[in-house]
């Protein structure tokens, strides 16, 4: 499938990572390589800024300490653990901070590259469709509490001169 905005090819992998065939280069040209590098630099700057905000910034690893690529299920377990850790933090200090700033919203932290898997996302009644999981890996999830409710804001970082909405 050719993506119309960036003229790059999109492929879907239904095989486990170890069984997938070798991929072509991630970039198609020098311009594409420069665009990718610029996007990575922008994301690094954004994450450095978030890290300076005084709240936890938790990065979900894609490899273990030995360099083994983690499965999506292992990464999802890390993501859920990180989310629970942020939500289960001592809310007394958060509430004290909120009251002192006369605000009802407090950011608990950020999770970077969380993995979220929703099994059988394509629907019911079709045995093949029921086997396909929906997988999302947002750049950042902001975890906040507002009026006693936990709010998750999913953020996709783009180095673009104009904002895009979805």
C-alpha positions in Angstrom: 0.0 0.0 0.0 1.4 3.4 -0.9 0.8 6.1 1.7 -0.4 9.3 -0.1 1.0 11.9 2.3 4.6 10.7 2.3 4.7 8.4 -0.8 6.2 5.6 1.2 5.1 2.0 1.1 3.1 0.6 4.0 3.2 -3.1 4.8 1.3 -5.2 7.3 3.2 -8.0 9.1 1.1 -11.0 10.3 4.1 -13.2 11.0 6.0 -13.2 14.3 9.0 -10.9 14.1 11.5 -13.8 13.9 9.7 -15.2 10.9 9.3 -12.0 8.9 11.4 -11.7 5.7 14.1 -9.1 5.5 12.7 -5.6 5.0 13.8 -3.0 2.5 15.6 0.1 3.8 13.5 2.3 6.1 14.2 5.3 3.9 13.8 5.7 0.1 16.2 8.5 -0.6 18.5 11.1 0.9 15.6 13.4 1.3 13.6 10.7 3.1 16.6 10.0 5.3 16.9 13.7 6.2 13.2 13.8 6.9 13.4 10.8 9.2 16.4 12.2 11.0 14.7 15.6 11.5 11.7 13.9 12.9 13.8 11.9 15.4 15.6 15.0 16.5 12.3 16.8 17.0 11.0 13.9 19.1 14.2 13.9 21.2 13.8 17.6 21.9 10.2 17.2 22.8 10.9 14.3 25.2 13.8 16.2 26.8 11.4 19.1 27.4 8.8 16.8 28.9 11.5 15.2 31.2 12.2 18.7 32.6 8.6 19.2 33.7 9.1 17.6 37.1 6.9 14.5 36.6 7.9 11.0 35.8 8.7 10.1 32.2 8.6 6.4 31.7 10.0 4.9 28.5 8.8 1.5 27.5 11.7 -0.6 26.3 11.5 -2.6 23.0 14.5 -4.8 24.0 15.6 -6.4 27.3 19.0 -6.0 29.0 20.5 -8.8 26.8 19.3 -7.1 23.6 16.5 -9.5 22.9 13.5 -7.9 21.1 10.5 -8.0 23.5 7.2 -9.3 22.3 4.2 -7.0 22.0 2.6 -8.7 24.9 5.7 -8.1 27.1 5.8 -4.5 26.1 2.0 -4.2 26.8 2.6 -5.6 30.3 5.3 -3.0 30.9 2.9 -0.3 29.6 0.1 -1.4 31.9 2.5 -1.6 34.9 3.8 1.9 34.1 0.2 3.2 33.9 -0.7 1.6 37.2 2.4 2.9 38.8 1.5 6.5 37.8 -2.1 6.2 38.9 -1.3 4.4 42.2 1.2 7.1 43.2 0.4 8.9 46.5 -2.4 11.1 45.4 -2.3 13.0 48.6 0.7 15.0 47.4 -1.0 15.5 44.1 -4.1 16.8 45.7 -2.2 19.1 47.9 -0.4 20.5 44.9 -3.7 20.9 43.0 -5.3 22.8 45.8 -2.3 25.1 46.3 -2.4 26.0 42.6 -6.2 26.4 42.6 -6.4 24.0 39.7 -8.4 20.8 39.3 -5.9 19.2 36.9 -2.6 17.6 37.7 -0.2 15.7 35.4 1.0 12.5 37.0 3.5 11.6 34.3 4.2 10.5 30.8 4.6 7.1 29.2 6.7 6.9 26.0 6.2 4.3 23.3 3.5 2.4 25.3 2.1 -0.7 23.6 -1.6 -1.2 23.6 -3.1 -4.4 22.1 -6.8 -4.9 21.5 -7.5 -8.5 20.5 -9.9 -9.2 17.7 -10.3 -5.6 16.7 -11.9 -6.2 13.3 -15.2 -7.5 14.5 -17.3 -10.5 15.1 -18.6 -13.3 13.0 -15.6 -13.8 10.8 -13.1 -16.3 12.1 -10.1 -14.7 10.2 -11.0 -11.2 11.2 -11.4 -12.2 14.8 -7.8 -13.3 14.9 -6.3 -9.9 13.9 -5.3 -7.8 16.9 -5.4 -4.0 16.9 -2.0 -2.6 18.0 -1.3 1.0 18.9 2.1 2.4 19.9 1.6 6.1 20.6 4.6 8.3 21.0 3.5 9.6 24.4 0.6 9.1 26.7 0.1 11.9 29.3 -1.5 10.6 32.5 -3.4 13.3 34.4 -6.0 13.4 37.1 -8.8 16.0 37.0 -11.7 16.2 39.4 -11.0 12.7 40.6 -10.9 11.2 37.1 -7.8 9.8 35.4 -7.4 11.3 31.9 -5.1 9.7 29.3 -4.1 12.0 26.4 -2.5 10.2 23.5 0.1 12.3 21.7 1.6 11.6 18.3 4.7 13.8 17.7 5.2 15.3 14.3 7.8 17.8 13.1 5.5 19.9 11.0 5.1 23.7 10.6 1.3 23.3 10.7 -0.8 21.3 13.3 -2.7 18.3 12.2 -5.8 16.9 13.8 -7.2 13.4 13.8 
